[in-house]
């Protein structure tokens, strides 16, 4: 009688489970929680924003999971696109090493480029099955629902009750409409693709089909509720690009229902009086924005090789406008992220975007027959967002959306190469350490940000906590300097007051802003030096002629002779 022997494996030899589910959970948190919250402006910006810092932590977590997956499999997966995208990221990072680049802006730019590259490589390390690949597209679609609801429900109630003028509730908190439109347009295209790809055994319509059919109704009404005329043309283009794919791959019933829902969405928008007249082929930018873009293009031509420097666009444009005698209002964030980045980075950024665009076109051309127009419709909103909106300047998770879509398009036709690795212990240790460090860094930043909302409650001892955190060093310097200045005012230390005022003037000269000049004028008046305050106001009025700065020194000069006569 033959017996079979069950082999015994030591724990280190037992294969661990793939980390696909943790990665999908992280992606779901990024798209469904951080993505919408990043749109809401707070008193803190950039990496100090709690939603943005949480997005950073989750992105690092996803990259660490990718490193652990490589260590688990003892192999590294890549496609032909991986090397070219790495080259594009390298070109994008080059301007950060130019001498005239601002340090904080260079770090932000470098971090964004490297994180995008690493997230793309991370996704390639996992073997997603068909259902899991569908989840990658369902997450942006559900995010579109979350973005759309605040723009549809409150104004829809107001429009049909006719008891109040149209006023978007979300406008009260300043949610960016153009970046929101990019998410809604992407969800609209994904609804058509997933409707054709979602099959049901022995059933005509399932719950997923109902959600996909309701998506155009919600997204189109939300797009019309934004009241941006150019979005009507873009929405019609997305609908037209989806028709050949639906006709070929979708059941006729589903295709007809999708078109019927699209028509119903326009009817509802028309009844709510959201469809402006003469909206077809309307321009994306206003005349003032076109004028600003033209001036930026002229500025880029003067520094086309190295650019004006990362983080130096506002200063360079103000100086350029002053030299040309045409100082223009500069929108923050800039209306075109592509134009702003190219102007700051020069020819290296040109090369990076040109290479990336060529790679996307090549991958779409290599896609299976009948899907190319549909793939174009899916990726097009992100490309338009890069060129015609503030993009990641408003919401950094838009870069993740773009990365996921590029990975998914590449995955349709790419062939993977596997590189076997023998020593992966250091990779596993490094990934675990990086994950723990990022969690500590972000949690402490959120805690400090909550405390910073009440600066009057922060004692001098607690203020030193901000000095040790790399993201809050500038806050510490600003708050500590302000407290020292107020003490000098109490003790009437004119020398220390003048030193602090000169430091603030030097700091503002590198990052000019109208609000900063107004604060500086008030600071100079607080020191009793009216002459310096007047000089600051003259400089501010030259840089920002469209802003009225207070106080009016001409009024003071007129009132002083009258006081002397009396």
matplotlib code that plots the C-alpha trace (Angstrom):
import matplotlib.pyplot as plt

x = [0.0, 1.5, 1.3, 1.6, 3.6, 2.5, 5.5, 6.3, 7.1, 8.8, 6.8, 9.3, 8.7, 4.9, 3.7, 1.8, -1.4, -1.2, -1.8, -4.5, -7.3, -5.3, -4.4, -8.0, -9.1, -6.4, -7.6, -11.2, -10.3, -8.4, -11.1, -14.2, -12.9, -9.8, -10.7, -13.9, -12.4, -9.4, -11.8, -12.8, -10.5, -9.4, -7.3, -4.3, -3.1, -0.8, 0.6, -0.8, -4.3, -5.5, -7.1, -4.1, -1.7, -3.9, -3.8, 0.0, 0.0, -2.3, -0.2, 2.9, 1.0, 0.0, 3.7, 4.8, 2.3, 3.8, 7.2, 6.0, 4.3, 7.6, 9.3, 6.6, 6.8, 10.6, 10.1, 9.6, 7.0, 7.2, 6.1, 7.7, 5.8, 7.4, 10.8, 9.5, 7.3, 10.3, 12.2, 9.3, 9.3, 13.1, 12.6, 9.9, 12.1, 15.1, 13.8, 13.8, 17.6, 17.8, 19.4, 16.5, 13.8, 12.0, 12.9, 9.4, 7.9, 10.7, 10.1, 6.3, 6.9, 9.5, 7.3, 4.3, 6.3, 8.0, 4.8, 3.0, 5.7, 5.9, 2.1, 2.1, 4.9, 3.1, -0.1, 2.0, 3.2, -0.3, -2.1, -5.6, -8.4, -11.2, -13.5, -10.7, -9.7, -13.4, -13.1, -10.3, -12.9, -15.8, -14.0, -13.7, -17.3, -18.6, -16.4, -18.3, -21.5, -20.0, -18.9, -22.2, -24.7, -23.8, -24.1, -27.4, -29.7, -29.7, -30.0, -32.5, -34.8, -34.4, -34.9, -38.2, -39.6, -39.0, -38.8, -35.2, -32.6, -30.2, -27.3, -25.2, -24.8, -21.3, -20.2, -20.3, -17.2, -15.5, -15.4, -13.5, -15.9, -13.5, -11.7, -15.0, -16.2, -13.2, -14.3, -17.9, -16.9, -14.7, -17.5, -19.8, -17.4, -16.8, -20.6, -20.8, -17.7, -18.8, -22.3, -21.1, -18.6, -20.9, -22.6, -25.4, -26.1, -29.7, -30.8, -31.2, -30.6, -29.0, -28.3, -24.9, -26.7, -29.2, -26.3, -24.5, -27.7, -28.3, -24.8, -25.4, -28.5, -26.6, -23.4, -24.9, -27.3, -24.4, -22.3, -25.2, -25.7, -22.1, -23.3, -20.1, -21.1, -18.0, -19.0, -22.0, -19.9, -17.5, -20.4, -21.8, -18.4, -18.1, -21.5, -20.6, -17.3, -19.2, -21.7, -19.6, -18.5, -22.0, -23.4, -20.8, -20.4, -23.6, -27.0, -29.4, -31.7, -28.8, -27.6, -31.1, -31.7, -28.3, -29.2, -32.7, -31.2, -28.8, -31.8, -33.7, -30.7, -30.7, -34.5, -34.2, -31.4, -33.5, -36.5, -34.2, -33.1, -29.4, -28.8, -27.4, -28.1, -25.3, -23.3, -22.0, -18.3, -18.1, -14.6, -13.2, -11.3, -12.7, -11.2, -9.1, -7.8, -6.9, -5.0, -3.2, -2.3, -1.0, 1.2, 2.4, 3.2, 5.3, 7.1, 7.8, 9.5, 11.9, 13.0, 12.2, 15.2, 15.3, 12.0, 11.4, 11.9, 9.6, 7.4, 8.6, 5.7, 3.8, 6.9, 8.2, 4.8, 4.4, 7.9, 7.3, 3.9, 5.5, 8.3, 5.6, 3.4, 0.5, 0.2, -2.6, -4.5, -3.0, -5.4, -4.5, -4.4, -3.4, -6.1, -3.9, -1.6, 0.1, 1.0, 2.1, 4.3, 5.9, 6.6, 8.3, 10.2, 11.1, 12.2, 12.5, 8.8, 8.0, 9.9, 8.3, 4.7, 5.5, 6.9, 3.9, 1.4, 3.1, 3.1, -0.7, -1.4, 0.7, -1.1, -4.5, -3.5, -2.4, -5.7, -8.1, -10.3, -13.5, -12.3, -10.0, -12.7, -14.0, -10.5, -10.0, -13.3, -12.1, -8.7, -9.6, -11.1, -7.8, -5.8, -8.1, -7.8, -4.1, -4.2, -7.3, -7.7, -5.6, -5.5, -3.3, -2.9, -6.4, -6.7, -3.5, -5.6, -6.4, -2.8, -3.8, -6.9, -4.7, -2.2, -4.9, -6.4, -3.0, -2.2, -5.5, -5.1, -1.5, -2.8, -5.2, -2.5, 0.9, 3.0, 4.7, 8.3, 9.3, 12.7, 13.5, 15.0, 17.0, 17.5, 14.3, 14.7, 15.9, 13.0, 10.5, 12.1, 12.4, 8.7, 7.5, 9.7, 8.5, 4.9, 5.2, 7.2, 4.6, 1.7, 3.5, 4.3, 0.8, -1.0, 1.2, 0.6, -3.1, -2.9, -0.7, -3.1, -6.0, -4.1, -3.0, -6.6, -6.5, -3.1, -4.1, -4.3, -0.7, 1.8, 5.4, 6.4, 3.9, 4.9, 8.3, 6.5, 5.9, 9.7, 10.4, 7.9, 9.2, 5.8, 5.2, 8.5, 7.3, 4.3, 6.6, 8.9, 5.9, 4.1, 7.3, 8.3, 4.9, 4.9, 8.4, 7.3, 4.3, 6.6, 9.0, 6.0, 5.1, 8.7, 9.0, 12.1, 12.3, 15.4, 13.9, 10.7, 12.6, 14.6, 11.4, 9.7, 12.7, 12.6, 8.9, 9.6, 12.4, 10.1, 7.3, 9.6, 10.1, 6.4, 4.4, 0.7, -1.8, -2.9, 0.7, 1.3, -1.8, -0.6, 2.9, 1.4, -0.5, 2.6, 4.7, 2.0, 2.0, 5.7, 4.9, 7.0, 4.5, 7.2, 8.0, 4.3, 3.8, 6.7, 5.3, 1.9, 3.4, 5.2, 2.1, 0.0, 2.5, 2.4, -1.3, -3.0, -6.4, -6.3, -7.0, -4.7, -5.6, -5.1, -5.3, -2.1, -3.2, -6.1, -3.7, -1.5, -4.5, -5.7, -2.3, -2.0, -5.6, -4.6, -1.5, -3.6, -6.1]
y = [0.0, 3.3, 6.3, 9.9, 12.2, 15.8, 18.0, 20.2, 23.8, 26.1, 29.4, 31.4, 29.1, 29.3, 31.6, 34.6, 35.8, 38.5, 42.1, 42.8, 43.4, 45.9, 47.9, 48.0, 49.2, 52.0, 53.0, 53.0, 55.3, 57.6, 57.9, 57.9, 59.9, 61.9, 62.7, 64.7, 66.2, 67.6, 69.9, 71.7, 74.7, 75.2, 77.8, 75.5, 74.6, 72.2, 69.3, 70.8, 70.2, 67.1, 65.5, 66.1, 64.8, 61.7, 61.2, 61.3, 58.7, 56.4, 56.8, 55.8, 52.9, 51.7, 51.9, 50.0, 47.3, 47.1, 46.7, 43.9, 42.2, 42.3, 40.8, 38.1, 37.1, 37.5, 39.1, 42.6, 43.1, 45.7, 46.5, 48.4, 51.5, 51.4, 52.5, 55.3, 56.7, 56.6, 58.7, 61.1, 61.4, 62.0, 64.8, 66.3, 66.2, 68.0, 71.6, 70.9, 71.0, 74.4, 77.1, 79.5, 77.0, 77.6, 74.9, 74.1, 74.2, 71.9, 69.4, 69.4, 69.0, 66.2, 64.4, 64.5, 63.2, 60.4, 59.3, 59.1, 57.0, 54.7, 54.3, 53.2, 50.7, 49.5, 48.7, 46.6, 44.3, 42.9, 40.3, 41.6, 39.3, 40.6, 41.6, 43.4, 45.3, 46.4, 47.7, 50.0, 51.7, 51.5, 53.6, 56.7, 56.2, 56.1, 59.1, 60.9, 60.2, 61.8, 64.8, 65.2, 65.0, 68.3, 70.1, 68.5, 68.0, 71.5, 73.6, 71.1, 71.7, 75.5, 75.4, 73.5, 75.3, 78.7, 80.4, 81.5, 82.5, 79.9, 79.6, 76.6, 75.6, 74.2, 77.6, 78.9, 76.8, 77.5, 74.0, 74.2, 73.6, 72.9, 70.0, 68.7, 68.7, 66.5, 63.8, 63.9, 63.6, 60.6, 59.0, 59.6, 57.8, 54.9, 54.3, 53.6, 51.3, 49.3, 49.0, 47.2, 45.1, 44.1, 40.8, 39.0, 35.2, 34.6, 38.1, 41.2, 43.9, 43.6, 46.2, 47.2, 48.0, 50.3, 52.2, 52.5, 53.8, 56.3, 57.7, 59.7, 61.2, 62.4, 63.4, 65.3, 67.2, 68.1, 69.2, 71.5, 72.7, 74.0, 76.5, 76.5, 76.8, 75.0, 71.9, 71.3, 70.9, 68.6, 66.5, 66.0, 65.0, 62.3, 61.0, 60.8, 59.0, 56.3, 55.5, 53.2, 51.1, 50.8, 49.9, 47.1, 45.6, 46.5, 44.8, 46.9, 47.3, 48.7, 51.0, 52.4, 52.9, 54.7, 57.1, 57.6, 58.5, 60.9, 62.6, 62.7, 64.4, 67.2, 67.6, 67.9, 70.4, 72.4, 72.4, 73.6, 76.4, 75.3, 75.2, 78.6, 79.8, 79.8, 77.3, 75.2, 75.7, 78.2, 79.1, 77.5, 80.7, 84.1, 87.2, 88.0, 84.5, 84.5, 87.7, 86.1, 83.0, 85.1, 87.0, 83.8, 82.4, 85.5, 85.1, 81.4, 82.5, 84.7, 81.7, 78.7, 76.6, 76.6, 78.3, 81.0, 78.5, 76.2, 78.3, 81.6, 82.1, 84.8, 86.9, 86.5, 87.4, 90.4, 91.7, 90.9, 92.8, 95.7, 95.9, 95.7, 98.2, 95.7, 94.1, 91.6, 89.9, 86.5, 83.7, 81.4, 78.5, 79.2, 78.4, 76.1, 73.7, 72.7, 76.3, 77.2, 74.1, 74.5, 78.2, 77.3, 74.3, 75.1, 72.6, 69.6, 69.8, 70.2, 67.0, 65.2, 66.0, 65.4, 61.9, 61.1, 62.2, 60.1, 57.0, 57.4, 57.8, 54.7, 52.6, 53.7, 52.8, 49.3, 48.7, 46.0, 47.0, 48.9, 50.2, 53.1, 55.8, 54.6, 54.7, 58.2, 59.3, 57.8, 59.4, 62.7, 64.5, 64.0, 65.4, 68.4, 68.8, 69.0, 71.6, 73.7, 73.5, 73.9, 70.1, 68.9, 72.4, 72.0, 68.3, 66.1, 62.9, 63.8, 62.6, 59.2, 59.1, 59.7, 57.1, 54.4, 55.2, 55.0, 51.7, 50.3, 51.3, 49.9, 46.6, 46.0, 45.3, 45.1, 42.1, 41.8, 41.0, 39.4, 40.0, 37.5, 38.9, 36.9, 39.4, 41.0, 41.2, 44.8, 45.7, 44.3, 46.0, 49.3, 49.2, 48.5, 51.2, 53.8, 52.9, 53.3, 56.6, 58.1, 57.2, 58.9, 62.0, 62.4, 61.8, 64.3, 66.8, 66.5, 66.9, 70.0, 71.4, 71.1, 72.9, 75.6, 76.7, 78.1, 79.8, 81.7, 78.4, 77.3, 78.1, 78.8, 75.3, 73.7, 75.9, 74.2, 71.0, 72.8, 73.5, 69.7, 68.8, 69.3, 70.4, 73.0, 74.8, 77.8, 78.1, 78.0, 80.7, 82.9, 82.5, 82.8, 85.9, 87.4, 86.8, 88.3, 91.3, 92.0, 91.8, 94.3, 96.6, 96.4, 97.2, 99.9, 98.2, 100.1, 98.3, 94.8, 96.0, 97.4, 94.1, 92.0, 94.4, 94.0, 90.2, 90.3, 92.6, 90.3, 87.2, 88.9, 90.0, 86.3, 85.4, 88.6, 88.6, 91.4, 90.2, 90.0, 93.6, 94.8, 93.0, 94.5, 98.0, 97.5, 96.1, 99.2, 101.5, 99.5, 100.3, 104.0, 104.2, 105.8, 106.5, 102.8, 102.0, 104.5, 103.0, 99.5, 100.7, 102.4, 99.1, 97.1, 99.4, 99.1, 95.3, 95.0, 98.1, 96.4, 96.2, 99.1, 99.2, 100.8, 103.3, 106.2, 108.2, 111.0, 111.6, 111.8, 114.3, 116.6, 116.5, 117.3, 120.9, 121.6, 120.4, 122.6, 125.7, 125.1]
z = [0.0, -1.1, 1.1, 0.2, 2.3, 3.0, 2.8, 5.8, 5.2, 7.6, 8.2, 6.1, 3.2, 3.2, 0.4, 1.8, 0.2, -2.4, -1.3, -3.9, -1.4, 0.8, -2.4, -3.5, -0.1, -0.2, -3.7, -2.5, 0.4, -1.9, -4.5, -2.3, 0.7, 0.0, -3.6, -2.7, 0.5, -1.4, -3.3, -0.1, 0.7, 4.3, 6.1, 5.5, 2.0, 0.4, 2.3, 5.5, 4.3, 6.2, 3.2, 1.0, 3.7, 4.1, 0.4, 0.6, 3.4, 1.5, -1.7, 0.3, 1.8, -1.7, -2.9, 0.2, -0.5, -4.0, -2.5, -0.2, -3.1, -5.1, -2.0, -1.8, -5.4, -5.7, -9.1, -10.6, -13.3, -16.0, -19.6, -22.4, -21.2, -17.8, -19.0, -21.1, -18.3, -16.0, -18.6, -18.8, -15.0, -15.0, -17.5, -15.3, -12.2, -13.9, -13.3, -9.5, -9.6, -11.3, -9.1, -9.6, -8.5, -5.2, -2.7, -1.4, -5.0, -6.2, -3.5, -4.2, -7.9, -7.5, -5.0, -7.3, -10.3, -8.3, -6.6, -9.9, -11.4, -8.3, -8.2, -11.9, -11.2, -8.1, -10.0, -12.4, -9.6, -9.0, -11.0, -11.0, -12.2, -14.4, -11.6, -9.8, -13.0, -13.2, -9.6, -10.8, -13.1, -10.7, -8.0, -10.2, -11.4, -7.8, -7.0, -9.8, -7.9, -4.8, -6.7, -8.5, -5.7, -4.0, -7.3, -8.3, -5.3, -3.6, -6.8, -8.3, -5.3, -5.6, -9.4, -9.3, -6.2, -7.8, -4.4, -4.6, -7.2, -8.4, -6.0, -5.6, -1.9, -2.6, -4.0, -0.5, 0.4, -3.0, -4.5, -7.8, -10.7, -13.5, -11.8, -10.6, -14.3, -15.2, -12.7, -13.9, -17.6, -16.7, -14.8, -17.8, -20.2, -17.7, -17.4, -21.1, -21.1, -18.0, -19.2, -22.3, -20.3, -17.5, -18.3, -16.4, -16.6, -17.7, -16.7, -18.8, -16.2, -12.8, -10.0, -11.6, -14.8, -13.0, -11.3, -14.7, -16.4, -13.6, -13.8, -17.1, -15.5, -12.4, -14.2, -17.0, -14.8, -12.5, -15.5, -16.6, -13.0, -13.1, -15.7, -17.7, -21.4, -22.8, -20.8, -23.1, -26.2, -24.3, -22.9, -26.3, -27.6, -24.9, -25.7, -29.4, -28.8, -26.7, -29.4, -31.6, -28.6, -27.2, -30.7, -31.1, -27.6, -25.7, -26.0, -27.9, -24.9, -22.8, -25.6, -26.1, -22.3, -22.0, -24.8, -23.3, -19.9, -21.6, -23.3, -20.0, -18.3, -20.8, -20.5, -16.7, -17.1, -19.6, -17.2, -14.4, -16.8, -16.7, -20.4, -21.6, -25.1, -27.7, -25.6, -28.5, -29.1, -26.3, -25.2, -22.1, -20.9, -20.2, -22.1, -19.0, -18.7, -22.4, -21.9, -18.9, -20.9, -23.8, -21.4, -19.9, -23.3, -24.1, -20.8, -21.6, -24.9, -23.0, -20.8, -23.0, -22.0, -18.2, -17.6, -14.9, -12.1, -10.2, -7.9, -9.5, -12.0, -10.0, -9.3, -12.9, -14.4, -12.2, -13.2, -16.8, -16.8, -15.0, -17.6, -20.4, -18.7, -18.6, -15.1, -15.1, -12.3, -11.7, -10.8, -8.0, -8.8, -12.4, -15.0, -17.0, -15.1, -18.3, -19.3, -15.8, -15.4, -18.9, -18.2, -14.9, -16.0, -19.6, -22.3, -19.9, -19.0, -22.8, -23.4, -20.5, -21.6, -25.3, -24.5, -22.2, -24.8, -27.5, -25.3, -24.6, -28.3, -29.1, -26.5, -27.7, -31.2, -30.1, -28.3, -29.5, -32.5, -31.7, -28.4, -29.5, -29.5, -26.2, -24.6, -26.0, -24.3, -21.0, -21.0, -22.7, -19.6, -17.7, -20.6, -20.9, -17.2, -17.5, -20.3, -19.3, -15.5, -12.4, -12.2, -9.3, -8.0, -6.8, -6.2, -6.2, -6.4, -10.0, -10.8, -9.3, -11.5, -14.5, -13.4, -13.0, -16.4, -18.1, -16.3, -17.4, -21.0, -21.0, -19.4, -22.3, -24.9, -23.0, -22.4, -19.1, -18.5, -15.2, -13.6, -10.9, -7.6, -5.1, -2.3, -1.2, 2.6, 2.5, 0.3, 2.7, 5.7, 3.8, 2.8, 6.3, 7.8, 5.2, 5.8, 9.6, 9.1, 6.8, 9.2, 12.1, 9.9, 8.6, 11.9, 13.7, 10.9, 11.2, 15.0, 14.6, 12.0, 14.3, 17.0, 14.6, 14.1, 17.6, 17.8, 20.9, 22.8, 21.8, 24.5, 23.7, 24.8, 22.5, 19.7, 19.5, 18.3, 15.0, 14.7, 14.7, 12.1, 8.5, 7.1, 9.8, 10.1, 8.2, 10.5, 13.5, 12.1, 11.2, 14.6, 16.7, 14.7, 15.2, 19.0, 19.3, 17.3, 19.6, 22.6, 20.9, 20.3, 24.0, 25.0, 22.3, 20.8, 17.5, 16.3, 16.7, 15.1, 12.1, 11.7, 11.7, 9.2, 6.8, 7.1, 6.2, 3.2, 2.0, 2.4, 0.5, -2.3, -3.2, -3.1, -3.8, -3.0, -2.6, 0.8, 2.0, 0.9, 2.8, 6.0, 5.5, 5.3, 8.5, 10.1, 9.1, 10.5, 13.7, 14.1, 13.5, 10.3, 7.9, 5.3, 4.9, 4.8, 2.0, 0.0, 0.5, -0.7, -3.8, -4.7, -4.1, -6.2, -9.1, -8.9, -8.3, -9.9, -9.8, -5.9, -3.6, -0.6, 2.7, 4.2, 1.7, 2.4, 0.1, 2.4, 5.4, 3.5, 2.8, 6.4, 7.9, 6.6, 7.8, 11.3, 11.3, 10.3, 13.1]

ax = plt.figure().add_subplot(projection="3d")
ax.plot(x, y, z, "-o")
ax.set_aspect("equal")
plt.show()
